[in-house]
Each structure stands twice: as C-alpha cells, then as structure tokens.
Amino acid sequence: MQVAFDKLSDVLHCCPHFDRLLTLCATKDAYLVGGAIRDGLIGRPVADLDMVSASDPTPIAKLFARQIGGHWFWLDKERLQSRVVVHQGGDGLHYDFALFRAPDLESDLLDRDFTINALALPLSGDQSGATLVDPCCGLKDLQQGSLRMVGKNSFADDPLRIIKGVRHATSLGLKIEAATQRTMQTEVEGLDSVAPERIRLEIWKTLASEYVERGLQLLREVGAGEKLFGSSFVSLIEKLKVQPASHRDVWHQLGQGYSIFNDCLAQEVEQGLSNETLLIWTLLLASIDRDLPIHLAEKWRLSRKARANIVAITGLDQNALNEFATIARNERALSWWADGYRIDPKLLLLAIAVACSPDITFTLEDIQTWVPLVARLNDQRLNDLVDGHWLRKELLLKDGPEMTKALQRLRNAEIIGQVSSQKEARMFLRQYYQNRD
C-alpha cells in the first residue's frame, strides 16, 4: 500500500476545522489519534477526528463547538469523553475528545485495537515537522498492507474489534495477519456479550463498502459470519458474495436517468443505515433463511420504520410477485399496492427488481416501464376517490370497520384497474352494495 507521510500534514489541513483545532490545542498536551492519521497517510479524505489529551479536554471541546457552530454532547461523562458534530453540506462531521485511556500516551496507544490505529500526532507546534508516535509499528503494517492486533488480549477486551477488523480489512484492502486471524477465531464467541447496536453498525459499514464481497468472505474466515447468521452462512457463502454487486448493477440499470432512485437508495432509514444497505442486508439474510432478517431486526433493535421495511421486503414471495404483475399501470395503483405493504413505492420497486424466483413472469425491462410512473410520485398520502361524507350519505355506511372495508374494497379495485375515476368509484360501490342487499 502506498503511504505518503510527507503528505499527511496537507491532507489533515484539508479536513474542515482542523486549523481551528490546532489553534485551541497549541499549548496543550494533546494529540490526534487513530483513523484520521491512518487515512491521511494513505491519501484518503479525513473528516472525523479523534483527539486525546493528558488533561480534561472538555473545555476545549465546548469552545471548539461554539467557534465552528457545532453541537457538543457527552459520549461518556464519567470518562470525560465528548463529541462535537457539525453539518457541512449533507455530511455530519464528528470530532471526539477524550482523556488518555492510560497514564501516558504510549500506554494509551498500546491499549488500542490494531497497529494501524495505534498512531498519534501532536496537535501543538509545526505540523510539517511533527513526529509520528508509533509504538506498535503501525506505519510499517500500513505500508505492507497488513492488519495486525496490538496485543493478544485485543479481542478479549472488546470482541467487537473482530467485526471492526473485518471492516478495516475490507475497506482498506488489508490482509489480516495470521496470528490476528487465529485470535479472532478463538474469541468470536465473545460477540454474544457485545451490544447489538455496536454490531449492526460495523456490519452495515461492511455491507455498504464497494468491496462487500471481500467483507463477506472475511466474516466467514474469522467465524463471525456463522456466529451472527448461522451455519448456513458458511455453506452459502459463494452465492451470498455475488448478491450485493449483482443487486447494485440492477439498481443502476433501473435508475438510469432518474436521480430519485439514487436518492432513495442513499436515504437513511436510521442512523448508519441507508435504504441500499437495508435492502442488501435483508435480501442477503433472506437467502439464508426468510425469517432471519425479521428475527435479527428485533434482536438488533432496529427502528420501527426499518423493521416495517424489512417485513415488506421479505414478504415479496411468489404470491406478491404475481399480484404485482396484475397491477394497473398507473401511479395510484402502485401506491395503493405499496401502501398495503407499508413501504415507499420506490423502495418496493427496487426490491422487486432483484427478487429471485424461477416462476417470475416479468423481466427487468417490464419493471423499467414502471420507473417514469414511480418517479412522478410524491410522498404525500393518496386521497380515496370517495370520502366518508359520500359513503354515509349515499350508502348509509357507518364510521368504523364498515367504512374501512368499503374504502379498502375500492382501493383493491383501483389496484387492478377496475376503477380509475371518482365516477367509476361511485358506480362500483353502488353496484356492490346493491348486489349485496
């Protein structure tokens, strides 16, 4: 891997508000640590910064937040760890402030996960002449493209580091050092003790990577895939690895010329989880066991909206796909059909486009004919072709279940193209209730 230490200072100064942080830390015993240095060394853009100091960094953090217009809050008040978040463009930039984890800087670095993250740079003095603090030879490992644990207890201390290591190896193209991989395999049972919220974020980051195929393979090799998703993950790995790239290719074809689909895929369902990653995660796990994504959505404490989308996506069985093939070719019909699944029609169409079934009677070209119609949809809820006042006056229906059934019957008729206007809707309902009487 190409590492340019002489360019590190230039990369860091391109990070928003870095110069402001330098000014505030000019007379302090403070250091930049971890991922920002790692990414800067290999020329990747740096956005999120981690700062550690020998004394309480909270006053600096609060002043920094005020000066850049950011939001300051505690991460761990007892340990004096806090974060400043500032929104720039469409991105949220994070700046973390913490005390040394140990009595001094070197001991702090020796308590970290991987050597490539056990790096520090002083925030005082001239950055162009700053000396990199590297007690674990992380710079050498970075140059050699190797992911190596800092110490033999790295994963026992925090088993989440197993999945975090997979994520680093995936996104940075690193090879996991043999002893590190063996230790990961030994400590993988410890994932049971990790909070689901921490696990899911690391998995989602891996699935969001363009190198997700490698990430899935590494999850299998370290034993985390089987631990999290069951033994079938191992036997199905070759099939699972090709899915994300295949799905993304289909979505690219589907959305050509319509930014609304790219916007839909990029939209966050909840923090750290985009619609695209939600789709990939759900379809991947459903290939192992159709109930698995729903089960893990509960276990991993996903938001109500995310769980509703997962239920809808996993519900796209053969019957649902057969229904889709009969929908009237208009926006209202698709919207009412999607409403029955409680999901955004755009997201539902993206899921249908990659649905796998040998009995599907429609093709991607058929689905593409829906794209212009879906692109014209807005997020406003549809109004029924008749209202409650008309139902009460003309059909003498009462509010409650009776009226709800009538409206649903009308929506179903719209879905299959039986009615398409207010006049047809009224005629349809009159005939239905006259015949019923």
C-alpha positions as CSV (number, residue, x, y, z in Angstrom):
1,M,0.0,0.0,0.0
2,Q,1.3,3.4,-0.9
3,V,1.9,5.5,2.2
4,A,2.9,9.2,2.0
5,F,4.0,10.5,5.4
6,D,5.2,13.8,3.8
7,K,1.7,14.4,2.5
8,L,0.0,13.8,5.9
9,S,0.0,17.4,7.0
10,D,-1.5,18.6,3.7
11,V,-4.3,16.0,4.0
12,L,-5.1,16.9,7.6
13,H,-5.2,20.6,6.8
14,C,-7.9,19.9,4.2
15,C,-10.1,18.5,6.9
16,P,-12.7,21.0,7.9
17,H,-11.9,23.0,11.1
18,F,-8.5,21.2,11.6
19,D,-6.7,24.5,11.8
20,R,-9.1,25.8,14.4
21,L,-8.4,22.7,16.5
22,L,-4.7,23.3,16.2
23,T,-5.1,26.8,17.5
24,L,-7.0,25.7,20.5
25,C,-4.5,22.9,21.3
26,A,-1.4,24.9,20.6
27,T,-0.3,25.0,24.3
28,K,-1.9,21.7,25.4
29,D,-0.5,18.2,25.7
30,A,-3.0,16.9,23.1
31,Y,-2.7,14.5,20.2
32,L,-4.6,13.4,17.1
33,V,-5.0,9.6,17.1
34,G,-6.3,6.7,15.2
35,G,-8.3,6.7,11.9
36,A,-7.6,10.2,10.8
37,I,-3.9,9.6,10.8
38,R,-4.3,6.2,9.1
39,D,-6.5,7.6,6.4
40,G,-4.3,10.7,5.9
41,L,-1.2,8.5,5.4
42,I,-2.8,6.7,2.5
43,G,-4.3,9.8,1.0
44,R,-8.0,9.2,1.9
45,P,-10.1,12.2,2.8
46,V,-10.2,12.9,6.5
47,A,-13.5,14.1,8.0
48,D,-13.7,12.7,11.5
49,L,-11.0,13.5,14.1
50,D,-10.2,11.9,17.5
51,M,-8.3,14.0,20.0
52,V,-6.8,12.7,23.3
53,S,-5.0,14.7,25.9
54,A,-3.4,14.3,29.3
55,S,-5.9,16.7,31.0
56,D,-9.7,17.2,30.8
57,P,-10.4,18.1,27.1
58,T,-14.0,19.2,27.8
59,P,-13.3,22.9,27.9
60,I,-11.6,22.8,24.5
61,A,-14.4,20.6,23.1
62,K,-17.1,23.1,24.2
63,L,-15.1,26.1,22.9
64,F,-14.4,24.3,19.6
65,A,-18.1,23.6,19.2
66,R,-19.0,27.3,19.8
67,Q,-16.4,28.6,17.3
68,I,-17.4,26.3,14.4
69,G,-21.2,26.3,15.1
70,G,-21.2,22.6,16.1
71,H,-23.2,20.6,18.6
72,W,-21.4,19.3,21.7
73,F,-22.6,16.4,23.8
74,W,-21.2,13.7,26.2
75,L,-20.3,10.3,24.9
76,D,-19.2,9.1,28.4
77,K,-19.3,11.8,31.1
78,E,-17.6,9.6,33.7
79,R,-14.6,9.2,31.4
80,L,-14.7,12.8,30.1
81,Q,-15.3,11.7,26.5
82,S,-17.4,14.0,24.4
83,R,-18.2,14.7,20.7
84,V,-18.8,17.7,18.6
85,V,-20.9,17.3,15.5
86,V,-21.2,19.9,12.7
87,H,-23.2,19.5,9.5
88,Q,-21.4,20.6,6.4
89,G,-23.2,20.2,3.1
90,G,-25.1,16.9,3.5
91,D,-22.5,15.3,5.8
92,G,-22.2,15.2,9.6
93,L,-18.6,15.6,10.7
94,H,-17.5,14.2,14.1
95,Y,-14.8,15.4,16.4
96,D,-14.2,13.3,19.5
97,F,-12.4,14.5,22.6
98,A,-11.1,12.1,25.4
99,L,-8.6,11.7,28.2
100,F,-5.7,9.3,27.8
101,R,-7.0,5.7,28.4
102,A,-3.8,5.1,30.4
103,P,-1.3,7.1,32.4
104,D,0.5,8.3,29.3
105,L,0.2,8.5,25.5
106,E,2.2,5.4,24.7
107,S,0.2,3.3,27.2
108,D,-2.9,4.7,25.6
109,L,-1.8,3.6,22.1
110,L,-0.9,0.1,23.4
111,D,-4.4,-0.3,24.6
112,R,-5.9,0.1,21.1
113,D,-7.2,-2.5,18.7
114,F,-4.9,-2.6,15.6
115,T,-1.5,-1.2,15.0
116,I,-2.7,0.9,12.1
117,N,-4.9,2.7,14.6
118,A,-2.3,3.0,17.3
119,L,-0.8,6.1,15.8
120,A,-0.7,9.7,17.3
121,L,0.4,13.1,16.1
122,P,0.9,16.1,18.4
123,L,-1.5,18.9,17.9
124,S,1.0,21.5,19.2
125,G,3.8,23.0,17.2
126,D,4.5,22.9,13.4
127,Q,2.7,20.0,11.8
128,S,5.1,19.8,8.9
129,G,7.9,18.8,11.3
130,A,5.7,16.8,13.7
131,T,6.9,13.4,14.8
132,L,4.6,10.4,14.4
133,V,4.2,8.5,17.6
134,D,4.1,4.8,16.5
135,P,5.0,2.4,19.3
136,C,3.5,-0.7,17.5
137,C,5.0,-0.2,14.0
138,G,1.6,0.6,12.6
139,L,3.2,2.7,9.8
140,K,5.1,-0.4,8.6
141,D,2.0,-2.6,8.7
142,L,0.1,0.0,6.7
143,Q,2.9,0.1,4.1
144,Q,2.8,-3.7,3.9
145,G,-1.0,-3.9,3.7
146,S,-1.3,-5.9,7.0
147,L,-3.9,-5.8,9.7
148,R,-2.3,-6.8,13.0
149,M,-3.7,-6.7,16.5
150,V,-1.9,-4.5,19.1
151,G,-1.9,-7.2,21.7
152,K,-3.0,-10.8,22.3
153,N,-5.9,-9.5,24.5
154,S,-7.3,-7.1,21.9
155,F,-10.4,-9.1,21.1
156,A,-10.9,-10.5,24.6
157,D,-11.0,-6.9,25.8
158,D,-13.6,-6.0,23.2
159,P,-14.9,-8.7,20.8
160,L,-16.5,-6.1,18.6
161,R,-13.0,-5.5,17.3
162,I,-13.3,-8.8,15.4
163,I,-16.0,-7.3,13.1
164,K,-14.3,-3.9,13.1
165,G,-11.2,-5.6,11.9
166,V,-13.1,-7.2,9.0
167,R,-14.5,-3.8,8.1
168,H,-11.0,-2.3,8.1
169,A,-9.6,-5.1,6.0
170,T,-12.5,-4.8,3.6
171,S,-12.4,-1.1,3.0
172,L,-8.6,-0.7,3.1
173,G,-7.8,-3.8,1.2
174,L,-5.6,-5.2,4.0
175,K,-4.6,-8.8,4.7
176,I,-5.4,-10.0,8.2
177,E,-2.1,-11.2,9.8
178,A,-2.2,-14.9,10.5
179,A,-1.9,-14.7,14.3
180,T,-4.5,-11.9,14.4
181,Q,-7.0,-14.1,12.4
182,R,-6.4,-17.1,14.7
183,T,-7.1,-14.9,17.7
184,M,-10.3,-13.6,16.1
185,Q,-11.5,-17.1,15.5
186,T,-10.7,-18.1,19.1
187,E,-12.5,-15.1,20.6
188,V,-15.6,-15.0,18.2
189,E,-17.9,-16.4,20.9
190,G,-17.4,-13.1,22.8
191,L,-19.7,-11.4,20.3
192,D,-22.5,-12.6,22.4
193,S,-21.6,-10.1,25.0
194,V,-21.5,-7.1,22.6
195,A,-24.4,-4.7,22.4
196,P,-26.4,-5.3,19.2
197,E,-26.3,-1.6,18.3
198,R,-22.5,-1.8,18.1
199,I,-22.5,-5.0,16.0
200,R,-25.1,-3.8,13.5
201,L,-23.2,-0.5,12.7
202,E,-20.0,-2.4,11.8
203,I,-21.9,-4.9,9.7
204,W,-23.7,-2.2,7.9
205,K,-20.4,-0.4,7.1
206,T,-19.0,-3.6,5.7
207,L,-22.1,-4.1,3.5
208,A,-22.0,-0.5,2.3
209,S,-18.5,-1.0,1.0
210,E,-17.9,-1.4,-2.7
211,Y,-15.7,-4.4,-1.6
212,V,-18.5,-6.1,0.2
213,E,-17.7,-9.5,-1.4
214,R,-14.3,-9.5,0.3
215,G,-16.0,-8.5,3.6
216,L,-18.4,-11.4,3.5
217,Q,-15.5,-13.8,2.8
218,L,-13.6,-12.4,5.7
219,L,-16.7,-12.7,8.0
220,R,-16.7,-16.4,7.1
221,E,-12.9,-16.9,7.6
222,V,-12.9,-15.3,11.1
223,G,-16.0,-17.2,12.2
224,A,-18.2,-14.1,12.7
225,G,-20.5,-14.9,9.8
226,E,-21.5,-18.2,11.2
227,K,-21.7,-16.8,14.7
228,L,-24.1,-14.0,13.7
229,F,-26.1,-15.5,10.9
230,G,-26.0,-19.3,11.4
231,S,-24.2,-22.3,9.9
232,S,-25.8,-21.8,6.5
233,F,-23.8,-18.7,6.1
234,V,-20.7,-20.8,5.5
235,S,-22.3,-23.3,3.0
236,L,-24.0,-20.5,1.1
237,I,-21.0,-18.0,1.1
238,E,-20.3,-18.3,-2.7
239,K,-23.9,-17.5,-3.5
240,L,-24.1,-14.7,-0.9
241,K,-20.9,-13.0,-2.1
242,V,-22.2,-12.2,-5.6
243,Q,-25.5,-10.8,-4.5
244,P,-24.6,-7.2,-3.5
245,A,-22.8,-6.4,-6.7
246,S,-25.5,-8.0,-8.7
247,H,-28.2,-6.1,-6.9
248,R,-26.3,-2.8,-7.3
249,D,-25.9,-3.4,-11.0
250,V,-29.7,-3.9,-11.4
251,W,-30.5,-0.8,-9.4
252,H,-28.1,1.2,-11.6
253,Q,-29.8,0.0,-14.7
254,L,-33.2,0.7,-13.2
255,G,-32.5,4.2,-12.1
256,Q,-30.6,5.5,-15.2
257,G,-31.8,9.0,-15.9
258,Y,-33.8,9.1,-12.7
259,S,-31.9,10.6,-9.7
260,I,-34.9,9.8,-7.5
261,F,-33.9,6.2,-7.2
262,N,-30.3,7.0,-6.3
263,D,-31.7,9.5,-3.7
264,C,-34.0,6.7,-2.4
265,L,-31.1,4.3,-2.0
266,A,-28.9,6.9,-0.2
267,Q,-31.7,8.0,2.2
268,E,-31.1,7.0,5.8
269,V,-33.7,4.8,7.4
270,E,-32.0,5.3,10.8
271,Q,-28.5,6.4,11.9
272,G,-25.9,4.5,9.9
273,L,-28.4,2.5,7.8
274,S,-29.2,3.6,4.2
275,N,-32.0,2.2,2.2
276,E,-29.4,0.5,0.0
277,T,-27.7,-1.2,2.9
278,L,-31.1,-2.2,4.3
279,L,-32.1,-3.9,1.0
280,I,-28.7,-5.7,0.8
281,W,-28.8,-6.8,4.4
282,T,-32.4,-8.0,4.2
283,L,-32.1,-9.8,0.8
284,L,-28.8,-11.4,1.9
285,L,-30.1,-12.8,5.1
286,A,-33.4,-13.9,3.5
287,S,-31.3,-16.0,1.2
288,I,-30.1,-17.9,4.2
289,D,-33.5,-18.1,5.9
290,R,-36.5,-15.9,5.0
291,D,-37.3,-15.3,8.7
292,L,-33.7,-14.4,9.6
293,P,-33.8,-10.6,8.8
294,I,-37.1,-10.2,10.7
295,H,-35.6,-12.1,13.7
296,L,-32.4,-10.1,13.7
297,A,-34.2,-6.8,13.2
298,E,-35.9,-7.5,16.6
299,K,-32.7,-8.8,18.2
300,W,-30.6,-5.9,16.9
301,R,-33.2,-3.4,18.0
302,L,-33.8,-1.7,14.7
303,S,-36.2,1.2,14.4
304,R,-39.9,0.6,13.8
305,K,-39.5,2.0,10.2
306,A,-36.6,-0.2,9.4
307,R,-38.5,-3.3,10.7
308,A,-41.6,-2.4,8.7
309,N,-39.5,-2.2,5.5
310,I,-37.8,-5.5,6.3
311,V,-41.2,-7.2,6.8
312,A,-42.3,-5.8,3.4
313,I,-39.2,-6.8,1.5
314,T,-39.2,-10.4,2.9
315,G,-42.9,-10.6,2.2
316,L,-42.2,-10.4,-1.6
317,D,-43.0,-14.1,-2.1
318,Q,-44.3,-15.6,-5.3
319,N,-47.9,-14.6,-4.5
320,A,-46.8,-11.0,-4.0
321,L,-44.9,-11.0,-7.3
322,N,-47.9,-12.5,-9.1
323,E,-50.0,-9.7,-7.6
324,F,-47.5,-7.1,-8.9
325,A,-47.9,-8.5,-12.4
326,T,-51.6,-7.7,-12.3
327,I,-51.4,-4.1,-11.1
328,A,-53.0,-1.4,-13.3
329,R,-50.2,0.6,-15.0
330,N,-50.7,3.9,-13.1
331,E,-49.2,5.7,-10.2
332,R,-52.2,5.4,-7.9
333,A,-52.5,1.6,-8.4
334,L,-48.8,1.1,-7.4
335,S,-49.1,3.5,-4.5
336,W,-52.2,1.7,-3.0
337,W,-50.5,-1.7,-3.5
338,A,-47.3,-0.5,-1.8
339,D,-49.4,1.0,1.0
340,G,-50.6,-2.5,1.8
341,Y,-47.0,-3.4,2.5
342,R,-46.4,-0.2,4.4
343,I,-43.4,0.7,2.3
344,D,-42.3,3.5,-0.1
345,P,-43.3,2.5,-3.6
346,K,-39.8,3.4,-4.9
347,L,-38.1,1.1,-2.3
348,L,-40.6,-1.6,-3.1
349,L,-39.9,-1.4,-6.8
350,L,-36.1,-1.6,-6.1
351,A,-36.7,-4.8,-4.1
352,I,-38.9,-6.3,-6.8
353,A,-36.3,-5.6,-9.4
354,V,-33.9,-8.0,-7.7
355,A,-36.4,-10.6,-6.4
356,C,-35.3,-14.1,-7.2
357,S,-37.8,-16.6,-8.4
358,P,-37.8,-19.1,-11.3
359,D,-41.5,-18.5,-11.7
360,I,-41.4,-14.8,-12.2
361,T,-43.3,-13.9,-15.4
362,F,-42.0,-10.4,-15.8
363,T,-38.5,-9.1,-16.6
364,L,-36.3,-6.1,-15.7
365,E,-37.5,-4.5,-18.8
366,D,-41.1,-4.8,-17.6
367,I,-40.1,-3.3,-14.3
368,Q,-38.4,-0.4,-16.0
369,T,-41.7,0.6,-17.6
370,W,-42.8,1.5,-14.1
371,V,-39.9,3.8,-13.5
372,P,-41.3,7.0,-15.1
373,L,-44.6,6.5,-13.2
374,V,-42.9,6.0,-9.8
375,A,-40.6,8.9,-10.5
376,R,-43.7,11.2,-10.7
377,L,-44.9,10.1,-7.2
378,N,-44.5,12.4,-4.3
379,D,-44.5,11.4,-0.6
380,Q,-48.0,12.8,0.1
381,R,-50.6,10.2,1.1
382,L,-53.2,9.4,-1.6
383,N,-56.8,10.5,-1.1
384,D,-59.6,8.0,-1.8
385,L,-61.8,8.6,-4.8
386,V,-64.8,8.9,-2.5
387,D,-64.9,10.3,1.0
388,G,-66.6,9.4,4.2
389,H,-69.3,12.0,3.7
390,W,-70.4,10.4,0.4
391,L,-70.3,6.9,1.9
392,R,-72.5,7.9,4.8
393,K,-75.0,9.9,2.7
394,E,-75.3,7.6,-0.4
395,L,-74.6,4.2,1.0
396,L,-75.7,4.8,4.6
397,L,-72.4,3.3,5.9
398,K,-71.3,3.9,9.5
399,D,-67.9,5.1,10.6
400,G,-65.6,2.3,11.7
401,P,-65.0,-1.1,10.3
402,E,-67.8,-0.9,7.8
403,M,-66.5,2.2,6.1
404,T,-62.9,0.9,6.3
405,K,-63.9,-2.2,4.4
406,A,-65.6,-0.2,1.8
407,L,-62.6,2.0,1.2
408,Q,-60.2,-1.0,1.1
409,R,-62.5,-2.7,-1.4
410,L,-62.4,0.4,-3.6
411,R,-58.6,0.6,-3.3
412,N,-58.3,-3.0,-4.4
413,A,-60.5,-2.2,-7.4
414,E,-58.1,0.7,-8.3
415,I,-55.1,-1.6,-7.9
416,I,-56.3,-4.0,-10.6
417,G,-57.7,-1.2,-12.9
418,Q,-61.3,-1.9,-12.3
419,V,-61.9,1.8,-11.4
420,S,-59.9,4.9,-12.2
421,S,-62.1,7.9,-11.6
422,Q,-64.5,9.3,-9.0
423,K,-67.5,8.5,-11.2
424,E,-66.4,4.9,-11.7
425,A,-65.7,4.6,-8.0
426,R,-69.2,5.7,-7.0
427,M,-70.7,3.4,-9.6
428,F,-68.6,0.4,-8.4
429,L,-69.6,0.9,-4.8
430,R,-73.3,1.4,-5.5
431,Q,-73.4,-1.8,-7.6
432,Y,-71.5,-3.7,-4.9
433,Y,-73.8,-2.7,-2.1
434,Q,-77.0,-3.1,-4.2
435,N,-76.0,-6.6,-5.2
436,R,-75.1,-7.4,-1.6
437,D,-78.5,-6.3,-0.4
